[in-house]
Amino acid sequence: MIYLDNCATTRLRKEVVEIMQRSMIEDFGNPSSLHRLGMKSEQKIKSAREHIANFLNVDKNEIYFTSGGTESNNISIQSITNKLKKRGNHIITTKIEHPSVLNIMKNYEQQDFNVTYLSVDTQGYISLEELKDNIRNDTILVSIMHVNNEIGSVQPVSKIKDIIKKINPNTLFHVDGIQGFGKVELDLKKWEIDCYSFSGHKIHGPKGIGGLFIDKKHSLLPLVFGGNQERGLRSGTENLTGIIGFGEAVRVMNESHKIESNYVIELKEYFARKIETEIPYIKFNTSLDKNSSPYIINISFKHVRGEILLHYLENKEIYVSTTSACSSKGTEKSHVLKSIGLGNEEIEGSIRFCFSYENTIEDLDYTVKVLKESVEDIRQITMR
Amino acid sequence: MEKVLSVSLGEIALKGLNRKYFEDQLIKNMRRVIKDIGFEKIYKEQGKIYIEAEEHNFPKMINRLKKVFGLVYISPCIRIEKDEEQIKEASIAAIREKIDKEKINTFKVDTNRADKNFPIKSPELSRQIGGLILQNFKELEVDVHNPDTFLYIDIKQNAYIYTEKVKGYGGLPLGTNGKGLLLLSGGIDSPVAGFLMAKRGLEISAVHYHSYPFTSERAEEKVKDLARILSRYVGRIKMYSVNLLDIQKEINNKCKENEMTILSRRFMMKIAGRIAEKEGINALITGESLGQVASQTVEGISVTNRAVDIPVLRPLIGLDKVDIIDIARDIETFETSILPFEDCCTVFLPKHPVTKPKIEDILKSEEALDVESLINNAIENMELIIIE
């Protein structure tokens, strides 16, 4: 199996699986229980929180556990707007956000919020000028995705922060870091990020667990009430096994991510060069310079339906994603690819490859070989 | 007083000398759907079939029996001896039970005396019991035209008293009319076609065509889901899954673009015909409805029909789409049929398909293809899926 869909989810690291298994069978106590077994669990959560705080270089009391990226985005955005809506009703975001942000915004527009969606250029970057022009006195929140999940563009978060703080220092800044966490450079404190959302299963940790950083100068109110776990922000018995696995994944990542990231940069460059020489009529939808995420490359194959190509690859146990799906009711097209100005045919023919430290050069050689054969076969039919 | 389930037969009752054969097949089919619930005994008594089982299992059994073809009504009844006193007692009990369940104001007694030796004639017994009920339930009145409830009394070897008649689908017992091979797609029509023919007693197998990797495995999963729903009525289904992609590629390379669909349809019929021949199946079943799509014009149908010798049953041929949808909703395939599924097969759909193909032209086009070896390859590579 060659797994090139690491933006969708990742395989768990061995260390993570082992530690989770132990927690499920032996140390399974409820962290709120008063007995020793409960206390043991409480300590495990504490240490997982410390691993994450260490990695992000923040205080451990600034880290909250959630059920995943979607919930972290929801808590950040909704808690901030609940708190600040008396001050203003304007929010800025981009046209290429994840649905867990865009759908909140759509809902807000129906509740008398004004939302500005920043457009992006053909490489998927926002314009700092446009941002500058849109920050107003009543702007309470800017929410921006650090690394785009479909094309890998990395927004200049530090520069965005400078502009926000200069024009309206009262505007809070939320960063959706789900595809960037552990994969691209980040400095929460220096970049004065108020809230940062991240997830466990994109970094070889378990599904169903996510994290949220909230700068300690803010106190946000919960969306869900209950037994006041996670310092009252997110009630509900902790996902102990998930938290322990997440903590371990981050601990291992902290040791290895620089080496892994350099390795993945090489993979991406190798893959791009190889495809470019082997397969004609293609278009890179991800910039190949150092500004995009090393983990993601999105390519359109002319005269090919992405989904058909996906099934050809799956047949050889190579797993990738398309950003649009053919359906019996027409084609669902990616809002991200539309926003960077691709035409319908380019959108329908796009495939996303997402790498991890587990992939090898041999994997990529084989993938390009299968790609080449499949694309030729499909084009024989579609180019007739 | 004992509770039993009674099952009334529809058309089977008209079967004359063959009646026993139909009844036995029906009882076999009934056993199959209720055997895991558990029952004491199934027996025939003067035109109806009775099941002895625990009363608390009745609702679950009725729900399953409703889907068995060949039965018209199912009724939970009180079984007693043919004794006047017992009949009176049971009638009062049945009405009391009915009143406990729902609000009724009027009733009518309907007696059926199959045992002509019973001394009281039907109208007389109805009158007597009616009077008794009026005495015991002051709030009730008789309404002979449109009563809120009937009280049915069947006088046979035993006497049976009941108020409920749960409707079944009717038709003929599955397996009493040979075997059919259903061309099953993911759409609305073909599961309905299979249902309607099974209802006439035909045992159903299915063949499904896909174009993987041009279509997805999820699309095939959807077809399996439809077959699973269908199997609630028709039992175990053998489903043959055939990849048509090589054939489509070949047609695409060698034939006219606007004949793609009609040529593919002919291949589907031919492959189905081969499978039927090999498996001892007597007919093909399709969901075609006249004029619904380009290939379902009368000219189109006659060209596809010429692909095989075996009879092709088209139970939907004269139905409107809305009528087909009504049945699909009723048999619970509709919700699954309309699920969006990935379908990139549209690359093979001609922009302007021929609507009035001529057999001479189509036969000529087929000459460009090695039909025999294409069919053999497709059949060699087909998969058999058992749907239970």
HADDOCK unambig.tbl for C-alpha pairs under 7 A between the chains (distance, minus, plus):
assign (segid A and resid 308 and name CA) (segid B and resid 213 and name CA) 5.95 0.50 0.50
assign (segid A and resid 308 and name CA) (segid B and resid 214 and name CA) 5.03 0.50 0.50
assign (segid A and resid 308 and name CA) (segid B and resid 344 and name CA) 6.82 0.50 0.50
assign (segid A and resid 311 and name CA) (segid B and resid 213 and name CA) 4.98 0.50 0.50
assign (segid A and resid 311 and name CA) (segid B and resid 216 and name CA) 6.76 0.50 0.50
assign (segid A and resid 312 and name CA) (segid B and resid 213 and name CA) 5.57 0.50 0.50
assign (segid A and resid 325 and name CA) (segid B and resid 342 and name CA) 6.59 0.50 0.50
assign (segid A and resid 326 and name CA) (segid B and resid 342 and name CA) 4.98 0.50 0.50
assign (segid A and resid 326 and name CA) (segid B and resid 343 and name CA) 5.73 0.50 0.50
assign (segid A and resid 326 and name CA) (segid B and resid 344 and name CA) 5.71 0.50 0.50
assign (segid A and resid 327 and name CA) (segid B and resid 340 and name CA) 5.94 0.50 0.50
assign (segid A and resid 327 and name CA) (segid B and resid 341 and name CA) 5.19 0.50 0.50
assign (segid A and resid 327 and name CA) (segid B and resid 342 and name CA) 4.01 0.50 0.50
assign (segid A and resid 327 and name CA) (segid B and resid 343 and name CA) 5.22 0.50 0.50
assign (segid A and resid 328 and name CA) (segid B and resid 340 and name CA) 5.49 0.50 0.50
assign (segid A and resid 328 and name CA) (segid B and resid 341 and name CA) 5.57 0.50 0.50
assign (segid A and resid 328 and name CA) (segid B and resid 342 and name CA) 6.00 0.50 0.50
assign (segid A and resid 328 and name CA) (segid B and resid 343 and name CA) 5.52 0.50 0.50
assign (segid A and resid 329 and name CA) (segid B and resid 340 and name CA) 6.48 0.50 0.50
assign (segid A and resid 381 and name CA) (segid B and resid 249 and name CA) 6.90 0.50 0.50
assign (segid A and resid 382 and name CA) (segid B and resid 347 and name CA) 6.84 0.50 0.50
